[in-house]
Amino acid sequence: MDIGEVRGIIAAVTMLAFLGVGWWAYRPRNRDRFEEDALYPFLDDAEAKEATAPASVAPEAGGEHE
């Protein structure tokens, strides 16, 4: 295997990765998520924290864990 074949394999793998990312990004199933993420820079700080905060879990009756 010479350097030309190695370069060809690397080019093919890179092209497949690029096409895969493009396919994933433009799938209709991801549209809502990406539209919501596109508005993230325009949110206020309080809204941004609320959007990224995990769901709160009710504390247990026994108090804090040691």
DSSP file (Angstrom, degrees, kcal/mol; ACC not computed):
  #  RESIDUE AA STRUCTURE BP1 BP2  ACC     N-H-->O    O-->H-N    N-H-->O    O-->H-N    TCO  KAPPA ALPHA  PHI   PSI    X-CA   Y-CA   Z-CA
    1    1 A M              0   0    0      0, 0.0     2,-0.1     0, 0.0     0, 0.0   0.000 360.0 360.0 360.0 120.0    0.0    0.0    0.0
    2    2 A D     >  -     0   0    0      1,-0.1     4,-1.7     4,-0.0     3,-0.5  -0.392 360.0 -92.9 -97.1 178.9    1.6    3.3   -1.1
    3    3 A I  H  > S+     0   0    0      1,-0.2     4,-2.5     2,-0.2     5,-0.2   0.798 121.1  60.7 -63.8 -30.4    0.9    6.8    0.0
    4    4 A G  H  > S+     0   0    0      2,-0.2     4,-2.0     1,-0.2    -1,-0.2   0.899 105.4  46.9 -64.2 -41.3   -1.6    7.4   -2.8
    5    5 A E  H  > S+     0   0    0     -3,-0.5     4,-2.4     2,-0.2    -2,-0.2   0.898 111.6  51.2 -67.7 -39.7   -3.8    4.6   -1.6
    6    6 A V  H  X S+     0   0    0     -4,-1.7     4,-2.5     1,-0.2    -2,-0.2   0.928 110.7  48.6 -62.7 -45.1   -3.7    5.9    2.0
    7    7 A R  H  X S+     0   0    0     -4,-2.5     4,-2.4     1,-0.2    -1,-0.2   0.884 110.6  51.7 -62.7 -37.9   -4.6    9.4    0.9
    8    8 A G  H  X S+     0   0    0     -4,-2.0     4,-2.3     2,-0.2    -2,-0.2   0.905 110.4  47.8 -64.8 -42.2   -7.5    8.0   -1.2
    9    9 A I  H  X S+     0   0    0     -4,-2.4     4,-2.5     2,-0.2     5,-0.2   0.921 112.5  48.9 -65.2 -43.7   -8.8    6.0    1.8
   10   10 A I  H  X S+     0   0    0     -4,-2.5     4,-2.5     1,-0.2    -2,-0.2   0.905 111.5  50.0 -62.4 -41.1   -8.5    9.1    4.1
   11   11 A A  H  X S+     0   0    0     -4,-2.4     4,-2.4     2,-0.2    -1,-0.2   0.909 111.4  48.3 -64.2 -41.6  -10.3   11.2    1.5
   12   12 A A  H  X S+     0   0    0     -4,-2.3     4,-2.3     2,-0.2    -2,-0.2   0.914 112.8  47.5 -65.5 -42.9  -13.1    8.6    1.2
   13   13 A V  H  X S+     0   0    0     -4,-2.5     4,-2.3     2,-0.2    -2,-0.2   0.907 113.0  49.1 -65.0 -41.6  -13.6    8.4    5.0
   14   14 A T  H  X S+     0   0    0     -4,-2.5     4,-2.4    -5,-0.2    -2,-0.2   0.908 111.1  49.6 -63.9 -42.2  -13.6   12.2    5.3
   15   15 A M  H  X S+     0   0    0     -4,-2.4     4,-2.5     2,-0.2    -2,-0.2   0.904 111.0  49.4 -64.4 -41.1  -16.2   12.5    2.5
   16   16 A L  H  X S+     0   0    0     -4,-2.3     4,-2.3     2,-0.2    -2,-0.2   0.893 111.1  50.0 -65.1 -39.1  -18.4    9.9    4.2
   17   17 A A  H  X S+     0   0    0     -4,-2.3     4,-2.4     2,-0.2    -2,-0.2   0.924 111.4  48.8 -64.5 -43.5  -18.1   11.6    7.5
   18   18 A F  H  X S+     0   0    0     -4,-2.4     4,-2.4     1,-0.2    -2,-0.2   0.927 112.9  46.8 -61.3 -46.4  -19.0   15.0    5.9
   19   19 A L  H  X S+     0   0    0     -4,-2.5     4,-2.6     1,-0.2    -1,-0.2   0.877 111.3  53.0 -64.5 -37.4  -22.0   13.5    4.2
   20   20 A G  H  X S+     0   0    0     -4,-2.3     4,-2.3     2,-0.2    -2,-0.2   0.909 110.1  46.4 -64.7 -42.8  -23.1   11.8    7.4
   21   21 A V  H  X S+     0   0    0     -4,-2.4     4,-2.6     2,-0.2    -2,-0.2   0.910 113.5  49.8 -65.8 -41.8  -23.0   15.0    9.4
   22   22 A G  H  X S+     0   0    0     -4,-2.4     4,-1.8     2,-0.2    -2,-0.2   0.909 111.1  48.8 -62.6 -42.3  -24.9   16.8    6.6
   23   23 A W  H  < S+     0   0    0     -4,-2.6     4,-0.4     1,-0.2    -2,-0.2   0.921 113.4  47.3 -62.7 -44.1  -27.5   14.1    6.5
   24   24 A W  H >< S+     0   0    0     -4,-2.3     3,-0.9     1,-0.2    -2,-0.2   0.904 112.1  50.1 -64.1 -41.9  -27.9   14.2   10.3
   25   25 A A  H 3< S+     0   0    0     -4,-2.6    -1,-0.2     1,-0.2    -2,-0.2   0.828 114.2  43.1 -68.8 -32.3  -28.2   18.0   10.3
   26   26 A Y  T 3< S+     0   0    0     -4,-1.8    -1,-0.2    -5,-0.2    -2,-0.2   0.283  80.2 123.4-102.1  11.7  -30.8   18.3    7.6
   27   27 A R    X   -     0   0    0     -3,-0.9     3,-1.5    -4,-0.4     4,-0.4  -0.523  66.5-130.1 -67.8 137.6  -33.1   15.4    8.8
   28   28 A P  G >  S+     0   0    0      0, 0.0     3,-1.1     0, 0.0     4,-0.5   0.801 104.7  67.1 -59.6 -28.5  -36.6   16.7    9.3
   29   29 A R  G 3  S+     0   0    0      1,-0.2     4,-0.3     2,-0.1     3,-0.2   0.781 102.1  46.7 -63.8 -26.6  -36.7   15.0   12.7
   30   30 A N  G <> S+     0   0    0     -3,-1.5     4,-2.4    -6,-0.2    -1,-0.2   0.500  85.5  94.3 -92.6  -5.3  -34.0   17.4   14.0
   31   31 A R  H <> S+     0   0    0     -3,-1.1     4,-2.5    -4,-0.4     5,-0.2   0.905  84.0  47.6 -57.8 -48.8  -35.6   20.6   12.7
   32   32 A D  H  > S+     0   0    0     -4,-0.5     4,-2.1     1,-0.2    -1,-0.2   0.906 112.6  49.9 -61.6 -42.1  -37.4   21.6   15.9
   33   33 A R  H  > S+     0   0    0     -4,-0.3     4,-2.5     1,-0.2    -1,-0.2   0.934 113.0  45.3 -62.1 -46.2  -34.4   21.0   18.0
   34   34 A F  H  X S+     0   0    0     -4,-2.4     4,-1.9     2,-0.2    -2,-0.2   0.856 110.7  53.2 -70.0 -34.7  -32.1   23.1   15.8
   35   35 A E  H  X S+     0   0    0     -4,-2.5     4,-0.7    -5,-0.2    -1,-0.2   0.904 112.0  46.1 -65.0 -39.5  -34.7   25.9   15.5
   36   36 A E  H >< S+     0   0    0     -4,-2.1     3,-0.7    -5,-0.2     4,-0.4   0.908 112.5  49.9 -67.2 -42.4  -34.9   26.1   19.3
   37   37 A D  H >< S+     0   0    0     -4,-2.5     3,-1.0     1,-0.2    -2,-0.2   0.813 102.3  62.4 -66.0 -29.9  -31.1   26.0   19.7
   38   38 A A  H 3< S+     0   0    0     -4,-1.9    -1,-0.2     1,-0.2    -2,-0.2   0.782 102.9  50.2 -67.1 -25.7  -30.8   28.8   17.1
   39   39 A L  T X< S+     0   0    0     -3,-0.7     3,-1.5    -4,-0.7     4,-0.4   0.538  83.4  96.0 -87.6  -7.5  -32.7   31.1   19.4
   40   40 A Y  G X  S+     0   0    0     -3,-1.0     3,-1.5    -4,-0.4    -1,-0.2   0.851  76.4  57.1 -55.4 -42.1  -30.6   30.3   22.5
   41   41 A P  G 3  S+     0   0    0      0, 0.0    -1,-0.3     0, 0.0    -2,-0.1   0.736 104.8  54.6 -63.5 -19.2  -28.2   33.3   22.2
   42   42 A F  G <  S+     0   0    0     -3,-1.5    -2,-0.2    -4,-0.1     2,-0.1   0.467  85.6 104.8 -94.3  -1.6  -31.2   35.7   22.3
   43   43 A L  S <  S-     0   0    0     -3,-1.5     2,-0.1    -4,-0.4    -3,-0.0  -0.441  75.5-111.4 -76.7 151.3  -32.6   34.4   25.6
   44   44 A D     >  -     0   0    0     -2,-0.1     4,-2.4     1,-0.1     5,-0.2  -0.338  35.4-103.3 -70.8 164.8  -32.3   36.3   28.9
   45   45 A D  H  > S+     0   0    0      1,-0.2     4,-2.4     2,-0.2     5,-0.2   0.898 121.8  50.6 -59.5 -41.9  -30.0   34.7   31.5
   46   46 A A  H  > S+     0   0    0      1,-0.2     4,-2.0     2,-0.2    -1,-0.2   0.912 112.1  46.7 -64.1 -42.3  -33.0   33.5   33.6
   47   47 A E  H  > S+     0   0    0      2,-0.2     4,-2.2     1,-0.2    -1,-0.2   0.876 111.2  52.6 -67.1 -37.0  -34.6   31.9   30.5
   48   48 A A  H  X S+     0   0    0     -4,-2.4     4,-1.7     2,-0.2    -2,-0.2   0.914 109.9  47.5 -66.3 -43.0  -31.3   30.3   29.5
   49   49 A K  H  X S+     0   0    0     -4,-2.4     4,-1.5     1,-0.2    -1,-0.2   0.902 113.2  49.5 -63.6 -39.8  -30.7   28.7   33.0
   50   50 A E  H  < S+     0   0    0     -4,-2.0    -2,-0.2     1,-0.2    -1,-0.2   0.873 110.1  50.9 -66.3 -37.4  -34.3   27.5   32.9
   51   51 A A  H  < S+     0   0    0     -4,-2.2    -1,-0.2     1,-0.2    -2,-0.2   0.820 119.0  35.5 -71.7 -30.5  -33.9   26.0   29.5
   52   52 A T  H  < S+     0   0    0     -4,-1.7    -1,-0.2    -5,-0.1    -2,-0.2   0.553  91.5 107.6-101.6  -8.7  -30.7   24.1   30.4
   53   53 A A  S  < S-     0   0    0     -4,-1.5     3,-0.1    -5,-0.2     2,-0.0  -0.447  72.2-117.5 -71.9 140.3  -31.5   23.1   34.0
   54   54 A P        -     0   0    0      0, 0.0    -1,-0.1     0, 0.0     3,-0.1  -0.349  43.7 -81.4 -71.5 159.6  -32.2   19.5   34.6
   55   55 A A        -     0   0    0      1,-0.1     2,-0.1    -2,-0.0     0, 0.0  -0.370  53.7-113.2 -61.1 135.2  -35.6   18.5   36.0
   56   56 A S        -     0   0    0     -3,-0.1     2,-0.4    -2,-0.1    -1,-0.1  -0.426  24.4-144.7 -74.7 147.2  -35.8   19.1   39.7
   57   57 A V        -     0   0    0     -2,-0.1     3,-0.1    -3,-0.1    -1,-0.0  -0.930  21.4-113.7-112.8 133.6  -36.1   16.1   41.9
   58   58 A A        -     0   0    0     -2,-0.4     2,-0.0     1,-0.1     0, 0.0  -0.430  38.3-110.8 -66.1 136.0  -38.1   16.3   45.1
   59   59 A P        -     0   0    0      0, 0.0    -1,-0.1     0, 0.0     5,-0.1  -0.316  34.3-106.0 -67.3 150.8  -35.9   15.8   48.2
   60   60 A E    >   -     0   0    0      3,-0.3     3,-1.3     1,-0.1    -3,-0.0  -0.355  24.6-115.1 -74.2 158.8  -36.3   12.7   50.2
   61   61 A A  T 3  S+     0   0    0      1,-0.3    -1,-0.1    -2,-0.1     3,-0.1   0.754 110.1  65.5 -66.9 -25.0  -38.1   12.8   53.6
   62   62 A G  T 3  S-     0   0    0      1,-0.3    -1,-0.3     0, 0.0     2,-0.2   0.486 103.3-127.4 -79.0  -3.0  -34.9   11.8   55.4
   63   63 A G    <   -     0   0    0     -3,-1.3    -3,-0.3     2,-0.0    -1,-0.3  -0.592  57.4  -6.8  91.8-155.9  -33.1   15.1   54.5
   64   64 A E  S    S-     0   0    0     -2,-0.2     2,-0.2    -3,-0.1    -3,-0.0  -0.397  72.1-112.5 -78.1 153.4  -29.6   15.3   52.9
   65   65 A H              0   0    0      1,-0.1    -1,-0.1    -2,-0.1    -2,-0.0  -0.566 360.0 360.0 -81.6 148.4  -27.4   12.4   52.4
   66   66 A E              0   0    0     -2,-0.2    -1,-0.1     0, 0.0    -2,-0.0   0.415 360.0 360.0 -99.5 360.0  -24.2   12.1   54.3
